[in-house]
Amino acid sequence: MRVTVCGHDFDVDLDYVDASEATVREQLRAYEAGERDRFDLDVSYPEGFLGEVMAAMCSIPPGETRTYGEVAASVDSAAVAVGSVCGKNPVPVVVPCHRVVAADGLGGYSALGGRDAKRALLEREGATV
């Protein structure tokens, strides 16, 4: 499903979310409007490293960021591996890969809109980079 949040398009794979498309769209609309900072959606994390990193990303509070290295330390891995997995996040925005940044700045973002989309989401949450 493609959604627009903060002026940028995101592809959200509903196979990982136990909710209707309408529910996901409504929660994303409320997020964009500043009416919610967290999602009340059951997300299925795949087994293995991708699932571990997705869970770690979900533990980052809205308005805060963690570096790729900090996330890597929490899952006993390397920053480059975490960055690669962030780029494979099947549920962007809902699973906040945008909250994972480089040690020296914003870092990359593989969703449509790239770094501009990442910056828009972080600004929406009041995070500073």
A tleap script that builds the chain and sets N, CA, C and O, in Angstrom:
source leaprc.protein.ff14SB
mol = sequence {
  NMET ARG VAL THR VAL CYS GLY HIE ASP PHE
  ASP VAL ASP LEU ASP TYR VAL ASP ALA SER
  GLU ALA THR VAL ARG GLU GLN LEU ARG ALA
  TYR GLU ALA GLY GLU ARG ASP ARG PHE ASP
  LEU ASP VAL SER TYR PRO GLU GLY PHE LEU
  GLY GLU VAL MET ALA ALA MET CYS SER ILE
  PRO PRO GLY GLU THR ARG THR TYR GLY GLU
  VAL ALA ALA SER VAL ASP SER ALA ALA VAL
  ALA VAL GLY SER VAL CYS GLY LYS ASN PRO
  VAL PRO VAL VAL VAL PRO CYS HIE ARG VAL
  VAL ALA ALA ASP GLY LEU GLY GLY TYR SER
  ALA LEU GLY GLY ARG ASP ALA LYS ARG ALA
  LEU LEU GLU ARG GLU GLY ALA THR CVAL
}
set mol.1.N position { 0.851 -1.167 0.000 }
set mol.1.CA position { 0.000 0.000 0.000 }
set mol.1.C position { 0.897 1.230 0.000 }
set mol.1.O position { 1.855 1.305 0.769 }
set mol.2.N position { 0.591 2.177 -0.850 }
set mol.2.CA position { 1.346 3.431 -0.872 }
set mol.2.C position { 0.563 4.493 -0.113 }
set mol.2.O position { -0.637 4.669 -0.320 }
set mol.3.N position { 1.273 5.206 0.781 }
set mol.3.CA position { 0.673 6.282 1.563 }
set mol.3.C position { 1.549 7.521 1.450 }
set mol.3.O position { 2.745 7.429 1.174 }
set mol.4.N position { 0.947 8.662 1.665 }
set mol.4.CA position { 1.688 9.916 1.692 }
set mol.4.C position { 1.648 10.458 3.106 }
set mol.4.O position { 0.577 10.651 3.682 }
set mol.5.N position { 2.825 10.702 3.660 }
set mol.5.CA position { 2.954 11.233 5.015 }
set mol.5.C position { 3.991 12.352 4.964 }
set mol.5.O position { 5.086 12.163 4.435 }
set mol.6.N position { 3.653 13.487 5.498 }
set mol.6.CA position { 4.559 14.640 5.522 }
set mol.6.C position { 5.062 14.987 4.124 }
set mol.6.O position { 6.214 15.382 3.946 }
set mol.7.N position { 4.190 14.837 3.147 }
set mol.7.CA position { 4.528 15.216 1.778 }
set mol.7.C position { 5.360 14.218 1.012 }
set mol.7.O position { 5.823 14.520 -0.088 }
set mol.8.N position { 5.564 13.037 1.564 }
set mol.8.CA position { 6.390 12.014 0.912 }
set mol.8.C position { 5.635 10.699 0.849 }
set mol.8.O position { 4.850 10.371 1.739 }
set mol.9.N position { 5.887 9.952 -0.216 }
set mol.9.CA position { 5.239 8.656 -0.401 }
set mol.9.C position { 6.051 7.552 0.252 }
set mol.9.O position { 7.281 7.557 0.220 }
set mol.10.N position { 5.331 6.602 0.847 }
set mol.10.CA position { 5.942 5.442 1.490 }
set mol.10.C position { 5.162 4.199 1.077 }
set mol.10.O position { 3.936 4.227 0.972 }
set mol.11.N position { 5.885 3.114 0.844 }
set mol.11.CA position { 5.261 1.828 0.559 }
set mol.11.C position { 5.254 1.015 1.843 }
set mol.11.O position { 6.310 0.671 2.373 }
set mol.12.N position { 4.066 0.708 2.342 }
set mol.12.CA position { 3.881 -0.048 3.575 }
set mol.12.C position { 3.341 -1.425 3.202 }
set mol.12.O position { 2.285 -1.532 2.577 }
set mol.13.N position { 4.057 -2.467 3.580 }
set mol.13.CA position { 3.670 -3.836 3.271 }
set mol.13.C position { 2.690 -4.333 4.336 }
set mol.13.O position { 3.082 -4.631 5.464 }
set mol.14.N position { 1.424 -4.417 3.966 }
set mol.14.CA position { 0.388 -4.810 4.929 }
set mol.14.C position { 0.500 -6.262 5.369 }
set mol.14.O position { -0.186 -6.671 6.306 }
set mol.15.N position { 1.349 -7.051 4.715 }
set mol.15.CA position { 1.567 -8.426 5.162 }
set mol.15.C position { 2.181 -8.474 6.559 }
set mol.15.O position { 2.116 -9.505 7.229 }
set mol.16.N position { 2.778 -7.363 7.004 }
set mol.16.CA position { 3.434 -7.310 8.308 }
set mol.16.C position { 2.582 -6.629 9.369 }
set mol.16.O position { 3.009 -6.503 10.516 }
set mol.17.N position { 1.384 -6.189 9.003 }
set mol.17.CA position { 0.527 -5.445 9.929 }
set mol.17.C position { -0.817 -6.153 10.048 }
set mol.17.O position { -1.470 -6.437 9.043 }
set mol.18.N position { -1.224 -6.433 11.281 }
set mol.18.CA position { -2.507 -7.079 11.520 }
set mol.18.C position { -3.568 -6.003 11.728 }
set mol.18.O position { -4.048 -5.786 12.841 }
set mol.19.N position { -3.923 -5.336 10.630 }
set mol.19.CA position { -4.946 -4.292 10.652 }
set mol.19.C position { -5.391 -4.061 9.214 }
set mol.19.O position { -4.684 -4.394 8.263 }
set mol.20.N position { -6.556 -3.494 9.084 }
set mol.20.CA position { -7.061 -3.198 7.743 }
set mol.20.C position { -6.296 -2.026 7.140 }
set mol.20.O position { -5.681 -1.232 7.851 }
set mol.21.N position { -6.346 -1.938 5.834 }
set mol.21.CA position { -5.722 -0.810 5.147 }
set mol.21.C position { -6.310 0.501 5.657 }
set mol.21.O position { -5.578 1.473 5.846 }
set mol.22.N position { -7.617 0.539 5.880 }
set mol.22.CA position { -8.266 1.757 6.369 }
set mol.22.C position { -7.734 2.163 7.746 }
set mol.22.O position { -7.518 3.348 8.002 }
set mol.23.N position { -7.524 1.197 8.619 }
set mol.23.CA position { -6.996 1.480 9.952 }
set mol.23.C position { -5.577 2.026 9.868 }
set mol.23.O position { -5.244 2.997 10.547 }
set mol.24.N position { -4.743 1.412 9.041 }
set mol.24.CA position { -3.357 1.881 8.886 }
set mol.24.C position { -3.356 3.296 8.322 }
set mol.24.O position { -2.634 4.162 8.816 }
set mol.25.N position { -4.157 3.531 7.299 }
set mol.25.CA position { -4.224 4.880 6.705 }
set mol.25.C position { -4.694 5.916 7.734 }
set mol.25.O position { -4.147 7.017 7.796 }
set mol.26.N position { -5.689 5.573 8.529 }
set mol.26.CA position { -6.194 6.516 9.525 }
set mol.26.C position { -5.133 6.824 10.580 }
set mol.26.O position { -4.978 7.978 10.978 }
set mol.27.N position { -4.412 5.819 11.032 }
set mol.27.CA position { -3.374 6.073 12.038 }
set mol.27.C position { -2.229 6.891 11.450 }
set mol.27.O position { -1.666 7.742 12.138 }
set mol.28.N position { -1.879 6.649 10.199 }
set mol.28.CA position { -0.838 7.457 9.554 }
set mol.28.C position { -1.314 8.895 9.357 }
set mol.28.O position { -0.527 9.831 9.501 }
set mol.29.N position { -2.589 9.081 9.030 }
set mol.29.CA position { -3.143 10.428 8.900 }
set mol.29.C position { -3.069 11.156 10.242 }
set mol.29.O position { -2.681 12.323 10.302 }
set mol.30.N position { -3.443 10.457 11.319 }
set mol.30.CA position { -3.403 11.049 12.655 }
set mol.30.C position { -1.964 11.375 13.062 }
set mol.30.O position { -1.714 12.395 13.704 }
set mol.31.N position { -1.025 10.511 12.690 }
set mol.31.CA position { 0.392 10.773 12.962 }
set mol.31.C position { 0.822 12.055 12.252 }
set mol.31.O position { 1.428 12.940 12.858 }
set mol.32.N position { 0.504 12.142 10.972 }
set mol.32.CA position { 0.905 13.318 10.197 }
set mol.32.C position { 0.300 14.590 10.770 }
set mol.32.O position { 0.948 15.637 10.782 }
set mol.33.N position { -0.934 14.507 11.244 }
set mol.33.CA position { -1.628 15.674 11.797 }
set mol.33.C position { -1.160 16.037 13.203 }
set mol.33.O position { -1.594 17.044 13.763 }
set mol.34.N position { -0.269 15.214 13.778 }
set mol.34.CA position { 0.219 15.484 15.125 }
set mol.34.C position { -0.730 15.007 16.206 }
set mol.34.O position { -0.592 15.395 17.366 }
set mol.35.N position { -1.692 14.170 15.843 }
set mol.35.CA position { -2.675 13.667 16.798 }
set mol.35.C position { -2.217 12.386 17.489 }
set mol.35.O position { -2.823 11.961 18.473 }
set mol.36.N position { -1.164 11.777 16.987 }
set mol.36.CA position { -0.599 10.575 17.621 }
set mol.36.C position { 0.883 10.524 17.290 }
set mol.36.O position { 1.314 10.961 16.222 }
set mol.37.N position { 1.656 9.979 18.229 }
set mol.37.CA position { 3.091 9.788 18.024 }
set mol.37.C position { 3.451 8.314 17.911 }
set mol.37.O position { 4.521 7.969 17.409 }
set mol.38.N position { 2.568 7.455 18.371 }
set mol.38.CA position { 2.796 6.011 18.315 }
set mol.38.C position { 1.623 5.368 17.596 }
set mol.38.O position { 0.531 5.931 17.513 }
set mol.39.N position { 1.873 4.189 17.088 }
set mol.39.CA position { 0.844 3.462 16.354 }
set mol.39.C position { 0.307 2.323 17.208 }
set mol.39.O position { 1.054 1.636 17.904 }
set mol.40.N position { -0.981 2.144 17.137 }
set mol.40.CA position { -1.644 1.058 17.840 }
set mol.40.C position { -1.944 -0.032 16.810 }
set mol.40.O position { -3.101 -0.329 16.509 }
set mol.41.N position { -0.875 -0.615 16.283 }
set mol.41.CA position { -0.972 -1.629 15.242 }
set mol.41.C position { -0.099 -2.811 15.639 }
set mol.41.O position { 1.011 -2.633 16.140 }
set mol.42.N position { -0.601 -4.005 15.413 }
set mol.42.CA position { 0.203 -5.200 15.661 }
set mol.42.C position { 1.080 -5.448 14.445 }
set mol.42.O position { 0.586 -5.759 13.361 }
set mol.43.N position { 2.377 -5.306 14.636 }
set mol.43.CA position { 3.343 -5.521 13.566 }
set mol.43.C position { 4.007 -6.870 13.788 }
set mol.43.O position { 4.463 -7.176 14.890 }
set mol.44.N position { 4.056 -7.669 12.737 }
set mol.44.CA position { 4.745 -8.963 12.793 }
set mol.44.C position { 6.187 -8.761 12.372 }
set mol.44.O position { 6.469 -8.350 11.247 }
set mol.45.N position { 7.092 -9.054 13.284 }
set mol.45.CA position { 8.512 -8.968 12.951 }
set mol.45.C position { 8.946 -10.307 12.373 }
set mol.45.O position { 8.665 -11.354 12.955 }
set mol.46.N position { 9.627 -10.281 11.237 }
set mol.46.CA position { 10.126 -11.551 10.702 }
set mol.46.C position { 11.189 -12.133 11.624 }
set mol.46.O position { 11.801 -11.412 12.412 }
set mol.47.N position { 11.401 -13.426 11.523 }
set mol.47.CA position { 12.454 -14.058 12.316 }
set mol.47.C position { 13.808 -13.569 11.827 }
set mol.47.O position { 13.962 -13.168 10.673 }
set mol.48.N position { 14.767 -13.607 12.705 }
set mol.48.CA position { 16.131 -13.279 12.326 }
set mol.48.C position { 16.488 -11.821 12.538 }
set mol.48.O position { 15.822 -11.087 13.268 }
set mol.49.N position { 17.550 -11.436 11.883 }
set mol.49.CA position { 18.156 -10.122 12.091 }
set mol.49.C position { 17.206 -8.979 11.734 }
set mol.49.O position { 17.132 -7.995 12.469 }
set mol.50.N position { 16.483 -9.090 10.626 }
set mol.50.CA position { 15.541 -8.032 10.253 }
set mol.50.C position { 14.530 -7.804 11.370 }
set mol.50.O position { 14.256 -6.658 11.726 }
set mol.51.N position { 13.982 -8.858 11.920 }
set mol.51.CA position { 13.018 -8.726 13.001 }
set mol.51.C position { 13.619 -8.115 14.250 }
set mol.51.O position { 12.978 -7.303 14.917 }
set mol.52.N position { 14.850 -8.499 14.573 }
set mol.52.CA position { 15.528 -7.926 15.748 }
set mol.52.C position { 15.716 -6.420 15.587 }
set mol.52.O position { 15.471 -5.651 16.518 }
set mol.53.N position { 16.149 -6.010 14.405 }
set mol.53.CA position { 16.382 -4.583 14.170 }
set mol.53.C position { 15.055 -3.826 14.142 }
set mol.53.O position { 14.969 -2.717 14.668 }
set mol.54.N position { 14.023 -4.410 13.538 }
set mol.54.CA position { 12.714 -3.754 13.540 }
set mol.54.C position { 12.222 -3.532 14.968 }
set mol.54.O position { 11.703 -2.462 15.286 }
set mol.55.N position { 12.381 -4.529 15.824 }
set mol.55.CA position { 11.971 -4.392 17.223 }
set mol.55.C position { 12.783 -3.301 17.913 }
set mol.55.O position { 12.238 -2.519 18.692 }
set mol.56.N position { 14.073 -3.247 17.633 }
set mol.56.CA position { 14.921 -2.208 18.226 }
set mol.56.C position { 14.490 -0.822 17.754 }
set mol.56.O position { 14.482 0.124 18.541 }
set mol.57.N position { 14.136 -0.697 16.489 }
set mol.57.CA position { 13.678 0.594 15.968 }
set mol.57.C position { 12.390 1.019 16.665 }
set mol.57.O position { 12.215 2.195 16.983 }
set mol.58.N position { 11.497 0.080 16.901 }
set mol.58.CA position { 10.225 0.396 17.557 }
set mol.58.C position { 10.408 0.826 19.008 }
set mol.58.O position { 9.515 1.443 19.587 }
set mol.59.N position { 11.543 0.511 19.593 }
set mol.59.CA position { 11.786 0.909 20.986 }
set mol.59.C position { 12.307 2.348 21.097 }
set mol.59.O position { 12.429 2.871 22.204 }
set mol.60.N position { 12.612 2.985 19.975 }
set mol.60.CA position { 13.099 4.372 20.001 }
set mol.60.C position { 11.892 5.292 20.156 }
set mol.60.O position { 11.005 5.283 19.302 }
set mol.61.N position { 11.836 6.083 21.219 }
set mol.61.CA position { 10.672 6.946 21.433 }
set mol.61.C position { 10.543 8.024 20.356 }
set mol.61.O position { 11.545 8.466 19.793 }
set mol.62.N position { 9.319 8.442 20.075 }
set mol.62.CA position { 9.117 9.541 19.131 }
set mol.62.C position { 9.889 10.777 19.578 }
set mol.62.O position { 9.964 11.080 20.768 }
set mol.63.N position { 10.454 11.476 18.618 }
set mol.63.CA position { 11.217 12.682 18.922 }
set mol.63.C position { 12.659 12.418 19.301 }
set mol.63.O position { 13.425 13.359 19.510 }
set mol.64.N position { 13.043 11.147 19.394 }
set mol.64.CA position { 14.421 10.787 19.706 }
set mol.64.C position { 15.023 10.024 18.538 }
set mol.64.O position { 14.310 9.512 17.675 }
set mol.65.N position { 16.326 9.960 18.528 }
set mol.65.CA position { 17.035 9.184 17.517 }
set mol.65.C position { 18.066 8.304 18.200 }
set mol.65.O position { 18.438 8.533 19.351 }
set mol.66.N position { 18.518 7.300 17.476 }
set mol.66.CA position { 19.646 6.462 17.887 }
set mol.66.C position { 20.541 6.327 16.666 }
set mol.66.O position { 20.067 6.340 15.531 }
set mol.67.N position { 21.817 6.198 16.904 }
set mol.67.CA position { 22.728 6.011 15.789 }
set mol.67.C position { 22.689 4.553 15.331 }
set mol.67.O position { 22.257 3.660 16.061 }
set mol.68.N position { 23.152 4.346 14.106 }
set mol.68.CA position { 23.257 2.978 13.605 }
set mol.68.C position { 24.105 2.147 14.565 }
set mol.68.O position { 23.804 0.979 14.811 }
set mol.69.N position { 25.159 2.746 15.105 }
set mol.69.CA position { 26.023 2.046 16.047 }
set mol.69.C position { 25.325 1.686 17.340 }
set mol.69.O position { 25.539 0.598 17.874 }
set mol.70.N position { 24.494 2.578 17.855 }
set mol.70.CA position { 23.753 2.291 19.082 }
set mol.70.C position { 22.756 1.152 18.868 }
set mol.70.O position { 22.625 0.265 19.712 }
set mol.71.N position { 22.064 1.184 17.745 }
set mol.71.CA position { 21.134 0.090 17.446 }
set mol.71.C position { 21.908 -1.207 17.262 }
set mol.71.O position { 21.486 -2.264 17.731 }
set mol.72.N position { 23.049 -1.118 16.572 }
set mol.72.CA position { 23.880 -2.310 16.359 }
set mol.72.C position { 24.315 -2.919 17.686 }
set mol.72.O position { 24.284 -4.139 17.844 }
set mol.73.N position { 24.718 -2.088 18.636 }
set mol.73.CA position { 25.142 -2.594 19.937 }
set mol.73.C position { 23.993 -3.305 20.651 }
set mol.73.O position { 24.209 -4.284 21.365 }
set mol.74.N position { 22.773 -2.809 20.454 }
set mol.74.CA position { 21.623 -3.419 21.137 }
set mol.74.C position { 21.247 -4.777 20.554 }
set mol.74.O position { 20.572 -5.567 21.215 }
set mol.75.N position { 21.678 -5.057 19.319 }
set mol.75.CA position { 21.368 -6.349 18.690 }
set mol.75.C position { 22.633 -7.155 18.414 }
set mol.75.O position { 22.607 -8.139 17.676 }
set mol.76.N position { 23.749 -6.721 19.022 }
set mol.76.CA position { 25.026 -7.423 18.907 }
set mol.76.C position { 25.444 -7.604 17.446 }
set mol.76.O position { 25.668 -8.718 16.973 }
set mol.77.N position { 25.542 -6.468 16.750 }
set mol.77.CA position { 25.900 -6.497 15.339 }
set mol.77.C position { 26.757 -5.284 15.002 }
set mol.77.O position { 27.308 -4.632 15.888 }
set mol.78.N position { 26.858 -4.995 13.722 }
set mol.78.CA position { 27.652 -3.870 13.234 }
set mol.78.C position { 26.744 -2.794 12.643 }
set mol.78.O position { 25.659 -3.086 12.140 }
set mol.79.N position { 27.204 -1.553 12.714 }
set mol.79.CA position { 26.411 -0.428 12.231 }
set mol.79.C position { 26.051 -0.574 10.751 }
set mol.79.O position { 24.924 -0.263 10.367 }
set mol.80.N position { 26.959 -1.027 9.935 }
set mol.80.CA position { 26.697 -1.191 8.502 }
set mol.80.C position { 25.571 -2.200 8.277 }
set mol.80.O position { 24.715 -1.997 7.416 }
set mol.81.N position { 25.573 -3.279 9.049 }
set mol.81.CA position { 24.518 -4.291 8.927 }
set mol.81.C position { 23.161 -3.706 9.319 }
set mol.81.O position { 22.153 -3.999 8.675 }
set mol.82.N position { 23.128 -2.896 10.351 }
set mol.82.CA position { 21.880 -2.257 10.775 }
set mol.82.C position { 21.388 -1.310 9.683 }
set mol.82.O position { 20.196 -1.285 9.376 }
set mol.83.N position { 22.288 -0.541 9.103 }
set mol.83.CA position { 21.905 0.362 8.016 }
set mol.83.C position { 21.297 -0.382 6.845 }
set mol.83.O position { 20.318 0.068 6.250 }
set mol.84.N position { 21.877 -1.512 6.522 }
set mol.84.CA position { 21.360 -2.329 5.426 }
set mol.84.C position { 19.946 -2.822 5.736 }
set mol.84.O position { 19.072 -2.800 4.869 }
set mol.85.N position { 19.730 -3.261 6.956 }
set mol.85.CA position { 18.422 -3.759 7.353 }
set mol.85.C position { 17.406 -2.624 7.422 }
set mol.85.O position { 16.246 -2.812 7.055 }
set mol.86.N position { 17.823 -1.455 7.885 }
set mol.86.CA position { 16.900 -0.315 7.909 }
set mol.86.C position { 16.351 -0.057 6.507 }
set mol.86.O position { 15.180 0.285 6.340 }
set mol.87.N position { 17.203 -0.223 5.514 }
set mol.87.CA position { 16.786 -0.025 4.130 }
set mol.87.C position { 15.814 -1.067 3.628 }
set mol.87.O position { 15.206 -0.886 2.573 }
set mol.88.N position { 15.654 -2.161 4.366 }
set mol.88.CA position { 14.730 -3.230 3.976 }
set mol.88.C position { 13.463 -3.226 4.826 }
set mol.88.O position { 12.648 -4.143 4.720 }
set mol.89.N position { 13.289 -2.222 5.654 }
set mol.89.CA position { 12.125 -2.136 6.530 }
set mol.89.C position { 10.846 -2.163 5.687 }
set mol.89.O position { 10.619 -1.254 4.890 }
set mol.90.N position { 10.013 -3.191 5.853 }
set mol.90.CA position { 8.806 -3.288 5.039 }
set mol.90.C position { 7.648 -2.410 5.518 }
set mol.90.O position { 6.618 -2.316 4.852 }
set mol.91.N position { 7.822 -1.769 6.676 }
set mol.91.CA position { 6.739 -0.986 7.267 }
set mol.91.C position { 7.261 0.388 7.702 }
set mol.91.O position { 7.189 0.730 8.882 }
set mol.92.N position { 7.790 1.183 6.750 }
set mol.92.CA position { 8.335 2.485 7.138 }
set mol.92.C position { 7.278 3.371 7.781 }
set mol.92.O position { 6.082 3.211 7.538 }
set mol.93.N position { 7.723 4.277 8.577 }
set mol.93.CA position { 6.957 5.204 9.406 }
set mol.93.C position { 6.391 4.455 10.610 }
set mol.93.O position { 6.648 4.853 11.746 }
set mol.94.N position { 5.627 3.381 10.397 }
set mol.94.CA position { 5.072 2.601 11.505 }
set mol.94.C position { 6.213 1.984 12.317 }
set mol.94.O position { 6.226 2.081 13.544 }
set mol.95.N position { 7.157 1.359 11.641 }
set mol.95.CA position { 8.406 0.905 12.260 }
set mol.95.C position { 9.410 1.996 11.915 }
set mol.95.O position { 9.843 2.098 10.767 }
set mol.96.N position { 9.785 2.809 12.893 }
set mol.96.CA position { 10.447 4.092 12.633 }
set mol.96.C position { 11.940 4.019 12.286 }
set mol.96.O position { 12.792 4.436 13.070 }
set mol.97.N position { 12.234 3.491 11.118 }
set mol.97.CA position { 13.631 3.462 10.676 }
set mol.97.C position { 14.179 4.877 10.493 }
set mol.97.O position { 15.394 5.074 10.486 }
set mol.98.N position { 13.296 5.857 10.346 }
set mol.98.CA position { 13.751 7.241 10.207 }
set mol.98.C position { 14.419 7.752 11.485 }
set mol.98.O position { 15.132 8.755 11.445 }
set mol.99.N position { 14.203 7.089 12.602 }
set mol.99.CA position { 14.812 7.513 13.868 }
set mol.99.C position { 16.234 6.990 14.040 }
set mol.99.O position { 16.885 7.282 15.044 }
set mol.100.N position { 16.715 6.229 13.082 }
set mol.100.CA position { 18.081 5.705 13.130 }
set mol.100.C position { 18.935 6.585 12.225 }
set mol.100.O position { 18.680 6.693 11.025 }
set mol.101.N position { 19.951 7.211 12.814 }
set mol.101.CA position { 20.763 8.204 12.108 }
set mol.101.C position { 22.248 7.851 12.193 }
set mol.101.O position { 22.662 6.991 12.971 }
set mol.102.N position { 23.016 8.529 11.384 }
set mol.102.CA position { 24.471 8.345 11.410 }
set mol.102.C position { 25.053 9.056 12.635 }
set mol.102.O position { 24.429 9.953 13.201 }
set mol.103.N position { 26.229 8.649 13.023 }
set mol.103.CA position { 26.897 9.270 14.172 }
set mol.103.C position { 27.221 10.732 13.898 }
set mol.103.O position { 27.331 11.537 14.823 }
set mol.104.N position { 27.373 11.068 12.621 }
set mol.104.CA position { 27.767 12.434 12.266 }
set mol.104.C position { 26.690 13.182 11.486 }
set mol.104.O position { 27.003 14.145 10.786 }
set mol.105.N position { 25.446 12.766 11.589 }
set mol.105.CA position { 24.381 13.478 10.874 }
set mol.105.C position { 23.189 12.593 10.581 }
set mol.105.O position { 22.913 11.628 11.294 }
set mol.106.N position { 22.502 12.939 9.533 }
set mol.106.CA position { 21.231 12.292 9.200 }
set mol.106.C position { 21.378 10.852 8.749 }
set mol.106.O position { 20.561 10.008 9.118 }
set mol.107.N position { 22.378 10.556 7.976 }
set mol.107.CA position { 22.507 9.212 7.414 }
set mol.107.C position { 21.605 9.062 6.209 }
set mol.107.O position { 21.002 10.033 5.752 }
set mol.108.N position { 21.511 7.869 5.702 }
set mol.108.CA position { 20.723 7.613 4.506 }
set mol.108.C position { 19.286 7.266 4.815 }
set mol.108.O position { 18.886 7.135 5.972 }
set mol.109.N position { 18.510 7.118 3.736 }
set mol.109.CA position { 17.110 6.711 3.864 }
set mol.109.C position { 16.675 6.174 2.517 }
set mol.109.O position { 16.715 6.888 1.515 }
set mol.110.N position { 16.261 4.923 2.490 }
set mol.110.CA position { 15.975 4.277 1.215 }
set mol.110.C position { 14.520 4.396 0.771 }
set mol.110.O position { 14.197 4.033 -0.360 }
set mol.111.N position { 13.635 4.894 1.631 }
set mol.111.CA position { 12.236 5.056 1.231 }
set mol.111.C position { 12.141 6.139 0.162 }
set mol.111.O position { 13.061 6.938 -0.010 }
set mol.112.N position { 11.028 6.157 -0.548 }
set mol.112.CA position { 10.809 7.191 -1.548 }
set mol.112.C position { 11.008 8.558 -0.900 }
set mol.112.O position { 10.561 8.780 0.225 }
set mol.113.N position { 11.656 9.448 -1.579 }
set mol.113.CA position { 11.919 10.774 -1.008 }
set mol.113.C position { 13.257 10.863 -0.306 }
set mol.113.O position { 13.722 11.958 0.008 }
set mol.114.N position { 13.882 9.723 -0.056 }
set mol.114.CA position { 15.226 9.687 0.517 }
set mol.114.C position { 15.379 10.504 1.784 }
set mol.114.O position { 14.504 10.515 2.649 }
set mol.115.N position { 16.500 11.181 1.873 }
set mol.115.CA position { 16.840 11.944 3.079 }
set mol.115.C position { 15.839 13.065 3.364 }
set mol.115.O position { 15.624 13.416 4.524 }
set mol.116.N position { 15.225 13.630 2.319 }
set mol.116.CA position { 14.215 14.676 2.546 }
set mol.116.C position { 13.025 14.103 3.306 }
set mol.116.O position { 12.476 14.760 4.191 }
set mol.117.N position { 12.626 12.885 2.966 }
set mol.117.CA position { 11.518 12.232 3.667 }
set mol.117.C position { 11.903 11.951 5.121 }
set mol.117.O position { 11.109 12.174 6.035 }
set mol.118.N position { 13.114 11.465 5.324 }
set mol.118.CA position { 13.592 11.176 6.685 }
set mol.118.C position { 13.595 12.456 7.516 }
set mol.118.O position { 13.130 12.467 8.656 }
set mol.119.N position { 14.115 13.516 6.943 }
set mol.119.CA position { 14.177 14.801 7.645 }
set mol.119.C position { 12.754 15.286 7.985 }
set mol.119.O position { 12.520 15.780 9.088 }
set mol.120.N position { 11.808 15.149 7.046 }
set mol.120.CA position { 10.432 15.592 7.287 }
set mol.120.C position { 9.798 14.830 8.446 }
set mol.120.O position { 9.113 15.426 9.276 }
set mol.121.N position { 10.018 13.518 8.510 }
set mol.121.CA position { 9.451 12.726 9.608 }
set mol.121.C position { 10.073 13.122 10.945 }
set mol.121.O position { 9.369 13.264 11.945 }
set mol.122.N position { 11.387 13.298 10.957 }
set mol.122.CA position { 12.054 13.686 12.206 }
set mol.122.C position { 11.609 15.076 12.652 }
set mol.122.O position { 11.398 15.308 13.842 }
set mol.123.N position { 11.467 15.995 11.711 }
set mol.123.CA position { 10.982 17.336 12.056 }
set mol.123.C position { 9.554 17.280 12.589 }
set mol.123.O position { 9.210 17.992 13.532 }
set mol.124.N position { 8.723 16.432 11.982 }
set mol.124.CA position { 7.340 16.256 12.455 }
set mol.124.C position { 7.329 15.818 13.914 }
set mol.124.O position { 6.453 16.222 14.679 }
set mol.125.N position { 8.308 14.987 14.304 }
set mol.125.CA position { 8.386 14.481 15.670 }
set mol.125.C position { 9.146 15.413 16.613 }
set mol.125.O position { 9.191 15.170 17.819 }
set mol.126.N position { 9.738 16.470 16.076 }
set mol.126.CA position { 10.499 17.404 16.907 }
set mol.126.C position { 11.891 16.938 17.236 }
set mol.126.O position { 12.516 17.467 18.155 }
set mol.127.N position { 12.399 15.956 16.505 }
set mol.127.CA position { 13.771 15.464 16.729 }
set mol.127.C position { 14.760 16.403 16.057 }
set mol.127.O position { 14.474 16.991 15.014 }
set mol.128.N position { 15.918 16.530 16.667 }
set mol.128.CA position { 16.989 17.325 16.061 }
set mol.128.C position { 18.086 16.401 15.571 }
set mol.128.O position { 18.429 15.412 16.218 }
set mol.129.N position { 18.621 16.742 14.426 }
set mol.129.CA position { 19.716 15.938 13.851 }
set mol.129.C position { 20.875 16.868 13.592 }
set mol.129.O position { 21.920 16.432 13.109 }
savepdb mol mol.pdb
quit
